[in-house]
């Protein structure tokens, strides 16, 4: 099965960023992307990895 490739706008929407931020990360090669002719696509796994790498776990469970 092939992985889903997202347009820049779709990737930005998934993580709540502006498309310009995604494009800047592409230019700095901070995010994996696929270039098909003039089209740029971001693998869904790259977005998931970005989320995982920037997730900060809680120290302890909060009691109420």
N, CA, C and O atoms as a Maestro MAE file, in Angstrom:
{
 s_m_m2io_version
 :::
 2.0.0
}

f_m_ct {
 s_m_title
 :::
 protein
 m_atom[256] {
  # First column is atom index #
  i_m_mmod_type
  r_m_x_coord
  r_m_y_coord
  r_m_z_coord
  i_m_residue_number
  s_m_chain_name
  s_m_pdb_residue_name
  s_m_pdb_atom_name
  i_m_atomic_number
  :::
  1 25 0.849 -1.181 0.000 1 A "UNK " " N  " 7
  2 3 0.000 0.000 0.000 1 A "UNK " " CA " 6
  3 2 0.893 1.241 0.000 1 A "UNK " " C  " 6
  4 15 1.898 1.290 0.708 1 A "UNK " " O  " 8
  5 25 0.526 2.223 -0.783 2 A "UNK " " N  " 7
  6 3 1.330 3.436 -0.864 2 A "UNK " " CA " 6
  7 2 0.892 4.442 0.194 2 A "UNK " " C  " 6
  8 15 -0.263 4.485 0.615 2 A "UNK " " O  " 8
  9 25 1.852 5.235 0.596 3 A "UNK " " N  " 7
  10 3 1.592 6.240 1.623 3 A "UNK " " CA " 6
  11 2 0.901 7.452 1.012 3 A "UNK " " C  " 6
  12 15 1.160 7.817 -0.135 3 A "UNK " " O  " 8
  13 25 0.025 8.067 1.787 4 A "UNK " " N  " 7
  14 3 -0.675 9.254 1.319 4 A "UNK " " CA " 6
  15 2 0.279 10.446 1.304 4 A "UNK " " C  " 6
  16 15 1.003 10.686 2.270 4 A "UNK " " O  " 8
  17 25 0.272 11.184 0.207 5 A "UNK " " N  " 7
  18 3 1.075 12.394 0.071 5 A "UNK " " CA " 6
  19 2 0.152 13.594 0.156 5 A "UNK " " C  " 6
  20 15 -0.855 13.666 -0.547 5 A "UNK " " O  " 8
  21 25 0.498 14.535 1.019 6 A "UNK " " N  " 7
  22 3 -0.342 15.702 1.271 6 A "UNK " " CA " 6
  23 2 0.200 16.925 0.549 6 A "UNK " " C  " 6
  24 15 1.413 17.106 0.440 6 A "UNK " " O  " 8
  25 25 -0.702 17.759 0.059 7 A "UNK " " N  " 7
  26 3 -0.289 19.064 -0.467 7 A "UNK " " CA " 6
  27 2 0.175 19.909 0.713 7 A "UNK " " C  " 6
  28 15 -0.143 19.608 1.864 7 A "UNK " " O  " 8
  29 25 0.921 20.957 0.424 8 A "UNK " " N  " 7
  30 3 1.429 21.848 1.475 8 A "UNK " " CA " 6
  31 2 0.274 22.375 2.321 8 A "UNK " " C  " 6
  32 15 0.367 22.411 3.548 8 A "UNK " " O  " 8
  33 25 -0.802 22.779 1.676 9 A "UNK " " N  " 7
  34 3 -1.958 23.331 2.390 9 A "UNK " " CA " 6
  35 2 -2.594 22.292 3.311 9 A "UNK " " C  " 6
  36 15 -2.994 22.612 4.430 9 A "UNK " " O  " 8
  37 25 -2.685 21.048 2.839 10 A "UNK " " N  " 7
  38 3 -3.258 19.974 3.658 10 A "UNK " " CA " 6
  39 2 -2.376 19.675 4.869 10 A "UNK " " C  " 6
  40 15 -2.876 19.492 5.979 10 A "UNK " " O  " 8
  41 25 -1.069 19.628 4.648 11 A "UNK " " N  " 7
  42 3 -0.134 19.368 5.749 11 A "UNK " " CA " 6
  43 2 -0.216 20.476 6.793 11 A "UNK " " C  " 6
  44 15 -0.223 20.203 7.993 11 A "UNK " " O  " 8
  45 25 -0.277 21.716 6.340 12 A "UNK " " N  " 7
  46 3 -0.369 22.856 7.256 12 A "UNK " " CA " 6
  47 2 -1.651 22.787 8.077 12 A "UNK " " C  " 6
  48 15 -1.640 23.051 9.279 12 A "UNK " " O  " 8
  49 25 -2.735 22.438 7.436 13 A "UNK " " N  " 7
  50 3 -4.022 22.349 8.130 13 A "UNK " " CA " 6
  51 2 -3.992 21.257 9.198 13 A "UNK " " C  " 6
  52 15 -4.562 21.426 10.276 13 A "UNK " " O  " 8
  53 25 -3.334 20.145 8.903 14 A "UNK " " N  " 7
  54 3 -3.262 19.031 9.852 14 A "UNK " " CA " 6
  55 2 -2.608 19.421 11.166 14 A "UNK " " C  " 6
  56 15 -3.006 18.942 12.228 14 A "UNK " " O  " 8
  57 25 -1.590 20.303 11.098 15 A "UNK " " N  " 7
  58 3 -0.865 20.645 12.322 15 A "UNK " " CA " 6
  59 2 -1.111 22.071 12.790 15 A "UNK " " C  " 6
  60 15 -0.493 22.532 13.750 15 A "UNK " " O  " 8
  61 25 -2.009 22.761 12.116 16 A "UNK " " N  " 7
  62 3 -2.388 24.095 12.577 16 A "UNK " " CA " 6
  63 2 -1.370 25.178 12.281 16 A "UNK " " C  " 6
  64 15 -1.301 26.179 12.995 16 A "UNK " " O  " 8
  65 25 -0.584 24.991 11.242 17 A "UNK " " N  " 7
  66 3 0.390 25.994 10.822 17 A "UNK " " CA " 6
  67 2 -0.079 26.650 9.541 17 A "UNK " " C  " 6
  68 15 -1.013 26.178 8.892 17 A "UNK " " O  " 8
  69 25 0.574 27.738 9.185 18 A "UNK " " N  " 7
  70 3 0.310 28.379 7.901 18 A "UNK " " CA " 6
  71 2 1.111 27.643 6.826 18 A "UNK " " C  " 6
  72 15 2.185 27.112 7.110 18 A "UNK " " O  " 8
  73 25 0.596 27.607 5.598 19 A "UNK " " N  " 7
  74 3 1.347 26.972 4.510 19 A "UNK " " CA " 6
  75 2 2.750 27.556 4.341 19 A "UNK " " C  " 6
  76 15 3.679 26.838 3.972 19 A "UNK " " O  " 8
  77 25 2.906 28.845 4.608 20 A "UNK " " N  " 7
  78 3 4.229 29.479 4.483 20 A "UNK " " CA " 6
  79 2 5.240 28.857 5.446 20 A "UNK " " C  " 6
  80 15 6.424 28.762 5.123 20 A "UNK " " O  " 8
  81 25 4.785 28.436 6.614 21 A "UNK " " N  " 7
  82 3 5.678 27.797 7.583 21 A "UNK " " CA " 6
  83 2 6.158 26.453 7.052 21 A "UNK " " C  " 6
  84 15 7.334 26.113 7.182 21 A "UNK " " O  " 8
  85 25 5.252 25.694 6.458 22 A "UNK " " N  " 7
  86 3 5.617 24.407 5.861 22 A "UNK " " CA " 6
  87 2 6.609 24.640 4.727 22 A "UNK " " C  " 6
  88 15 7.611 23.934 4.622 22 A "UNK " " O  " 8
  89 25 6.332 25.626 3.880 23 A "UNK " " N  " 7
  90 3 7.242 25.919 2.762 23 A "UNK " " CA " 6
  91 2 8.627 26.320 3.262 23 A "UNK " " C  " 6
  92 15 9.634 25.924 2.676 23 A "UNK " " O  " 8
  93 25 8.685 27.100 4.337 24 A "UNK " " N  " 7
  94 3 9.975 27.503 4.910 24 A "UNK " " CA " 6
  95 2 10.737 26.283 5.418 24 A "UNK " " C  " 6
  96 15 11.949 26.184 5.225 24 A "UNK " " O  " 8
  97 25 10.037 25.358 6.064 25 A "UNK " " N  " 7
  98 3 10.676 24.136 6.557 25 A "UNK " " CA " 6
  99 2 11.181 23.286 5.395 25 A "UNK " " C  " 6
  100 15 12.223 22.639 5.504 25 A "UNK " " O  " 8
  101 25 10.451 23.286 4.289 26 A "UNK " " N  " 7
  102 3 10.893 22.566 3.093 26 A "UNK " " CA " 6
  103 2 12.169 23.200 2.549 26 A "UNK " " C  " 6
  104 15 13.124 22.492 2.228 26 A "UNK " " O  " 8
  105 25 12.194 24.522 2.444 27 A "UNK " " N  " 7
  106 3 13.377 25.220 1.926 27 A "UNK " " CA " 6
  107 2 14.611 24.967 2.791 27 A "UNK " " C  " 6
  108 15 15.724 24.865 2.276 27 A "UNK " " O  " 8
  109 25 14.410 24.867 4.112 28 A "UNK " " N  " 7
  110 3 15.525 24.615 5.033 28 A "UNK " " CA " 6
  111 2 15.787 23.117 5.205 28 A "UNK " " C  " 6
  112 15 16.657 22.710 5.975 28 A "UNK " " O  " 8
  113 25 15.018 22.306 4.473 29 A "UNK " " N  " 7
  114 3 15.103 20.840 4.528 29 A "UNK " " CA " 6
  115 2 14.931 20.304 5.942 29 A "UNK " " C  " 6
  116 15 15.647 19.401 6.375 29 A "UNK " " O  " 8
  117 25 13.972 20.876 6.644 30 A "UNK " " N  " 7
  118 3 13.653 20.436 8.006 30 A "UNK " " CA " 6
  119 2 12.494 19.452 8.022 30 A "UNK " " C  " 6
  120 15 12.139 18.920 9.073 30 A "UNK " " O  " 8
  121 25 11.912 19.213 6.866 31 A "UNK " " N  " 7
  122 3 10.801 18.276 6.757 31 A "UNK " " CA " 6
  123 2 10.978 17.495 5.453 31 A "UNK " " C  " 6
  124 15 11.386 18.050 4.433 31 A "UNK " " O  " 8
  125 25 10.668 16.215 5.507 32 A "UNK " " N  " 7
  126 3 10.773 15.364 4.326 32 A "UNK " " CA " 6
  127 2 9.683 15.738 3.336 32 A "UNK " " C  " 6
  128 15 8.536 15.968 3.719 32 A "UNK " " O  " 8
  129 25 10.044 15.798 2.066 33 A "UNK " " N  " 7
  130 3 9.049 16.104 1.041 33 A "UNK " " CA " 6
  131 2 9.364 15.355 -0.241 33 A "UNK " " C  " 6
  132 15 10.470 14.846 -0.425 33 A "UNK " " O  " 8
  133 25 8.383 15.297 -1.118 34 A "UNK " " N  " 7
  134 3 8.512 14.647 -2.414 34 A "UNK " " CA " 6
  135 2 8.234 15.690 -3.472 34 A "UNK " " C  " 6
  136 15 7.231 16.401 -3.402 34 A "UNK " " O  " 8
  137 25 9.117 15.787 -4.456 35 A "UNK " " N  " 7
  138 3 8.922 16.753 -5.533 35 A "UNK " " CA " 6
  139 2 8.624 15.965 -6.799 35 A "UNK " " C  " 6
  140 15 9.454 15.195 -7.283 35 A "UNK " " O  " 8
  141 25 7.435 16.168 -7.320 36 A "UNK " " N  " 7
  142 3 6.994 15.515 -8.547 36 A "UNK " " CA " 6
  143 2 6.790 16.597 -9.597 36 A "UNK " " C  " 6
  144 15 5.730 17.219 -9.659 36 A "UNK " " O  " 8
  145 25 7.801 16.816 -10.414 37 A "UNK " " N  " 7
  146 3 7.729 17.932 -11.354 37 A "UNK " " CA " 6
  147 2 7.738 19.227 -10.569 37 A "UNK " " C  " 6
  148 15 8.678 19.503 -9.823 37 A "UNK " " O  " 8
  149 25 6.696 20.021 -10.735 38 A "UNK " " N  " 7
  150 3 6.585 21.280 -9.991 38 A "UNK " " CA " 6
  151 2 5.790 21.126 -8.702 38 A "UNK " " C  " 6
  152 15 5.740 22.041 -7.880 38 A "UNK " " O  " 8
  153 25 5.175 19.973 -8.532 39 A "UNK " " N  " 7
  154 3 4.359 19.728 -7.339 39 A "UNK " " CA " 6
  155 2 5.220 19.272 -6.170 39 A "UNK " " C  " 6
  156 15 6.147 18.478 -6.332 39 A "UNK " " O  " 8
  157 25 4.899 19.788 -4.998 40 A "UNK " " N  " 7
  158 3 5.579 19.381 -3.763 40 A "UNK " " CA " 6
  159 2 4.545 18.712 -2.872 40 A "UNK " " C  " 6
  160 15 3.466 19.257 -2.637 40 A "UNK " " O  " 8
  161 25 4.879 17.539 -2.383 41 A "UNK " " N  " 7
  162 3 3.987 16.792 -1.495 41 A "UNK " " CA " 6
  163 2 4.763 16.372 -0.255 41 A "UNK " " C  " 6
  164 15 5.969 16.131 -0.306 41 A "UNK " " O  " 8
  165 25 4.048 16.290 0.851 42 A "UNK " " N  " 7
  166 3 4.645 15.880 2.117 42 A "UNK " " CA " 6
  167 2 4.037 14.535 2.504 42 A "UNK " " C  " 6
  168 15 2.815 14.411 2.590 42 A "UNK " " O  " 8
  169 25 4.881 13.524 2.739 43 A "UNK " " N  " 7
  170 3 4.342 12.234 3.176 43 A "UNK " " CA " 6
  171 2 3.644 12.385 4.532 43 A "UNK " " C  " 6
  172 15 4.109 13.112 5.409 43 A "UNK " " O  " 8
  173 25 2.544 11.696 4.677 44 A "UNK " " N  " 7
  174 3 1.792 11.751 5.932 44 A "UNK " " CA " 6
  175 2 2.675 11.344 7.114 44 A "UNK " " C  " 6
  176 15 2.531 11.874 8.215 44 A "UNK " " O  " 8
  177 25 3.583 10.405 6.879 45 A "UNK " " N  " 7
  178 3 4.481 9.957 7.955 45 A "UNK " " CA " 6
  179 2 5.410 11.081 8.415 45 A "UNK " " C  " 6
  180 15 5.797 11.115 9.583 45 A "UNK " " O  " 8
  181 25 5.773 11.995 7.523 46 A "UNK " " N  " 7
  182 3 6.634 13.126 7.903 46 A "UNK " " CA " 6
  183 2 5.897 14.062 8.853 46 A "UNK " " C  " 6
  184 15 6.494 14.611 9.779 46 A "UNK " " O  " 8
  185 25 4.597 14.242 8.623 47 A "UNK " " N  " 7
  186 3 3.789 15.087 9.509 47 A "UNK " " CA " 6
  187 2 3.645 14.415 10.872 47 A "UNK " " C  " 6
  188 15 3.764 15.067 11.909 47 A "UNK " " O  " 8
  189 25 3.386 13.099 10.864 48 A "UNK " " N  " 7
  190 3 3.254 12.374 12.127 48 A "UNK " " CA " 6
  191 2 4.573 12.401 12.904 48 A "UNK " " C  " 6
  192 15 4.570 12.560 14.124 48 A "UNK " " O  " 8
  193 25 5.692 12.247 12.207 49 A "UNK " " N  " 7
  194 3 7.007 12.295 12.854 49 A "UNK " " CA " 6
  195 2 7.266 13.676 13.453 49 A "UNK " " C  " 6
  196 15 7.799 13.787 14.557 49 A "UNK " " O  " 8
  197 25 6.889 14.724 12.725 50 A "UNK " " N  " 7
  198 3 7.052 16.095 13.214 50 A "UNK " " CA " 6
  199 2 6.257 16.304 14.502 50 A "UNK " " C  " 6
  200 15 6.745 16.927 15.445 50 A "UNK " " O  " 8
  201 25 5.045 15.787 14.536 51 A "UNK " " N  " 7
  202 3 4.201 15.891 15.732 51 A "UNK " " CA " 6
  203 2 4.842 15.124 16.892 51 A "UNK " " C  " 6
  204 15 4.925 15.634 18.009 51 A "UNK " " O  " 8
  205 25 5.294 13.896 16.619 52 A "UNK " " N  " 7
  206 3 5.902 13.074 17.672 52 A "UNK " " CA " 6
  207 2 7.173 13.711 18.224 52 A "UNK " " C  " 6
  208 15 7.399 13.705 19.434 52 A "UNK " " O  " 8
  209 25 8.004 14.262 17.338 53 A "UNK " " N  " 7
  210 3 9.265 14.870 17.766 53 A "UNK " " CA " 6
  211 2 9.047 16.129 18.602 53 A "UNK " " C  " 6
  212 15 9.912 16.508 19.392 53 A "UNK " " O  " 8
  213 25 7.903 16.771 18.432 54 A "UNK " " N  " 7
  214 3 7.633 18.010 19.148 54 A "UNK " " CA " 6
  215 2 6.611 17.843 20.262 54 A "UNK " " C  " 6
  216 15 6.130 18.829 20.821 54 A "UNK " " O  " 8
  217 25 6.280 16.601 20.584 55 A "UNK " " N  " 7
  218 3 5.352 16.322 21.675 55 A "UNK " " CA " 6
  219 2 6.133 16.237 22.980 55 A "UNK " " C  " 6
  220 15 7.114 15.502 23.088 55 A "UNK " " O  " 8
  221 25 5.688 16.991 23.952 56 A "UNK " " N  " 7
  222 3 6.342 17.018 25.260 56 A "UNK " " CA " 6
  223 2 5.425 16.306 26.247 56 A "UNK " " C  " 6
  224 15 4.301 16.748 26.484 56 A "UNK " " O  " 8
  225 25 5.902 15.203 26.822 57 A "UNK " " N  " 7
  226 3 5.049 14.450 27.740 57 A "UNK " " CA " 6
  227 2 4.851 15.187 29.067 57 A "UNK " " C  " 6
  228 15 5.685 15.992 29.482 57 A "UNK " " O  " 8
  229 25 3.741 14.893 29.710 58 A "UNK " " N  " 7
  230 3 3.458 15.470 31.027 58 A "UNK " " CA " 6
  231 2 4.409 14.861 32.050 58 A "UNK " " C  " 6
  232 15 4.816 13.707 31.920 58 A "UNK " " O  " 8
  233 25 4.758 15.639 33.064 59 A "UNK " " N  " 7
  234 3 5.647 15.141 34.127 59 A "UNK " " CA " 6
  235 2 4.925 14.142 35.015 59 A "UNK " " C  " 6
  236 15 5.443 13.066 35.313 59 A "UNK " " O  " 8
  237 25 3.733 14.512 35.429 60 A "UNK " " N  " 7
  238 3 2.957 13.653 36.317 60 A "UNK " " CA " 6
  239 2 1.482 13.918 36.084 60 A "UNK " " C  " 6
  240 15 1.090 14.961 35.561 60 A "UNK " " O  " 8
  241 25 0.691 12.965 36.480 61 A "UNK " " N  " 7
  242 3 -0.749 13.118 36.350 61 A "UNK " " CA " 6
  243 2 -1.246 14.154 37.359 61 A "UNK " " C  " 6
  244 15 -0.826 14.151 38.516 61 A "UNK " " O  " 8
  245 25 -2.121 15.020 36.927 62 A "UNK " " N  " 7
  246 3 -2.668 16.066 37.793 62 A "UNK " " CA " 6
  247 2 -3.848 15.500 38.569 62 A "UNK " " C  " 6
  248 15 -4.752 14.905 37.982 62 A "UNK " " O  " 8
  249 25 -3.843 15.685 39.897 63 A "UNK " " N  " 7
  250 3 -4.955 15.213 40.729 63 A "UNK " " CA " 6
  251 2 -5.955 16.336 40.912 63 A "UNK " " C  " 6
  252 15 -5.583 17.505 41.009 63 A "UNK " " O  " 8
  253 25 -7.201 15.978 40.956 64 A "UNK " " N  " 7
  254 3 -8.261 16.978 41.153 64 A "UNK " " CA " 6
  255 2 -9.106 16.617 42.325 64 A "UNK " " C  " 6
  256 15 -10.051 17.336 42.651 64 A "UNK " " O  " 8
  :::
 }
 m_bond[255] {
  # First column is bond index #
  i_m_from
  i_m_to
  i_m_order
  :::
  1 1 2 1
  2 2 3 1
  3 3 4 2
  4 3 5 1
  5 5 6 1
  6 6 7 1
  7 7 8 2
  8 7 9 1
  9 9 10 1
  10 10 11 1
  11 11 12 2
  12 11 13 1
  13 13 14 1
  14 14 15 1
  15 15 16 2
  16 15 17 1
  17 17 18 1
  18 18 19 1
  19 19 20 2
  20 19 21 1
  21 21 22 1
  22 22 23 1
  23 23 24 2
  24 23 25 1
  25 25 26 1
  26 26 27 1
  27 27 28 2
  28 27 29 1
  29 29 30 1
  30 30 31 1
  31 31 32 2
  32 31 33 1
  33 33 34 1
  34 34 35 1
  35 35 36 2
  36 35 37 1
  37 37 38 1
  38 38 39 1
  39 39 40 2
  40 39 41 1
  41 41 42 1
  42 42 43 1
  43 43 44 2
  44 43 45 1
  45 45 46 1
  46 46 47 1
  47 47 48 2
  48 47 49 1
  49 49 50 1
  50 50 51 1
  51 51 52 2
  52 51 53 1
  53 53 54 1
  54 54 55 1
  55 55 56 2
  56 55 57 1
  57 57 58 1
  58 58 59 1
  59 59 60 2
  60 59 61 1
  61 61 62 1
  62 62 63 1
  63 63 64 2
  64 63 65 1
  65 65 66 1
  66 66 67 1
  67 67 68 2
  68 67 69 1
  69 69 70 1
  70 70 71 1
  71 71 72 2
  72 71 73 1
  73 73 74 1
  74 74 75 1
  75 75 76 2
  76 75 77 1
  77 77 78 1
  78 78 79 1
  79 79 80 2
  80 79 81 1
  81 81 82 1
  82 82 83 1
  83 83 84 2
  84 83 85 1
  85 85 86 1
  86 86 87 1
  87 87 88 2
  88 87 89 1
  89 89 90 1
  90 90 91 1
  91 91 92 2
  92 91 93 1
  93 93 94 1
  94 94 95 1
  95 95 96 2
  96 95 97 1
  97 97 98 1
  98 98 99 1
  99 99 100 2
  100 99 101 1
  101 101 102 1
  102 102 103 1
  103 103 104 2
  104 103 105 1
  105 105 106 1
  106 106 107 1
  107 107 108 2
  108 107 109 1
  109 109 110 1
  110 110 111 1
  111 111 112 2
  112 111 113 1
  113 113 114 1
  114 114 115 1
  115 115 116 2
  116 115 117 1
  117 117 118 1
  118 118 119 1
  119 119 120 2
  120 119 121 1
  121 121 122 1
  122 122 123 1
  123 123 124 2
  124 123 125 1
  125 125 126 1
  126 126 127 1
  127 127 128 2
  128 127 129 1
  129 129 130 1
  130 130 131 1
  131 131 132 2
  132 131 133 1
  133 133 134 1
  134 134 135 1
  135 135 136 2
  136 135 137 1
  137 137 138 1
  138 138 139 1
  139 139 140 2
  140 139 141 1
  141 141 142 1
  142 142 143 1
  143 143 144 2
  144 143 145 1
  145 145 146 1
  146 146 147 1
  147 147 148 2
  148 147 149 1
  149 149 150 1
  150 150 151 1
  151 151 152 2
  152 151 153 1
  153 153 154 1
  154 154 155 1
  155 155 156 2
  156 155 157 1
  157 157 158 1
  158 158 159 1
  159 159 160 2
  160 159 161 1
  161 161 162 1
  162 162 163 1
  163 163 164 2
  164 163 165 1
  165 165 166 1
  166 166 167 1
  167 167 168 2
  168 167 169 1
  169 169 170 1
  170 170 171 1
  171 171 172 2
  172 171 173 1
  173 173 174 1
  174 174 175 1
  175 175 176 2
  176 175 177 1
  177 177 178 1
  178 178 179 1
  179 179 180 2
  180 179 181 1
  181 181 182 1
  182 182 183 1
  183 183 184 2
  184 183 185 1
  185 185 186 1
  186 186 187 1
  187 187 188 2
  188 187 189 1
  189 189 190 1
  190 190 191 1
  191 191 192 2
  192 191 193 1
  193 193 194 1
  194 194 195 1
  195 195 196 2
  196 195 197 1
  197 197 198 1
  198 198 199 1
  199 199 200 2
  200 199 201 1
  201 201 202 1
  202 202 203 1
  203 203 204 2
  204 203 205 1
  205 205 206 1
  206 206 207 1
  207 207 208 2
  208 207 209 1
  209 209 210 1
  210 210 211 1
  211 211 212 2
  212 211 213 1
  213 213 214 1
  214 214 215 1
  215 215 216 2
  216 215 217 1
  217 217 218 1
  218 218 219 1
  219 219 220 2
  220 219 221 1
  221 221 222 1
  222 222 223 1
  223 223 224 2
  224 223 225 1
  225 225 226 1
  226 226 227 1
  227 227 228 2
  228 227 229 1
  229 229 230 1
  230 230 231 1
  231 231 232 2
  232 231 233 1
  233 233 234 1
  234 234 235 1
  235 235 236 2
  236 235 237 1
  237 237 238 1
  238 238 239 1
  239 239 240 2
  240 239 241 1
  241 241 242 1
  242 242 243 1
  243 243 244 2
  244 243 245 1
  245 245 246 1
  246 246 247 1
  247 247 248 2
  248 247 249 1
  249 249 250 1
  250 250 251 1
  251 251 252 2
  252 251 253 1
  253 253 254 1
  254 254 255 1
  255 255 256 2
  :::
 }
}
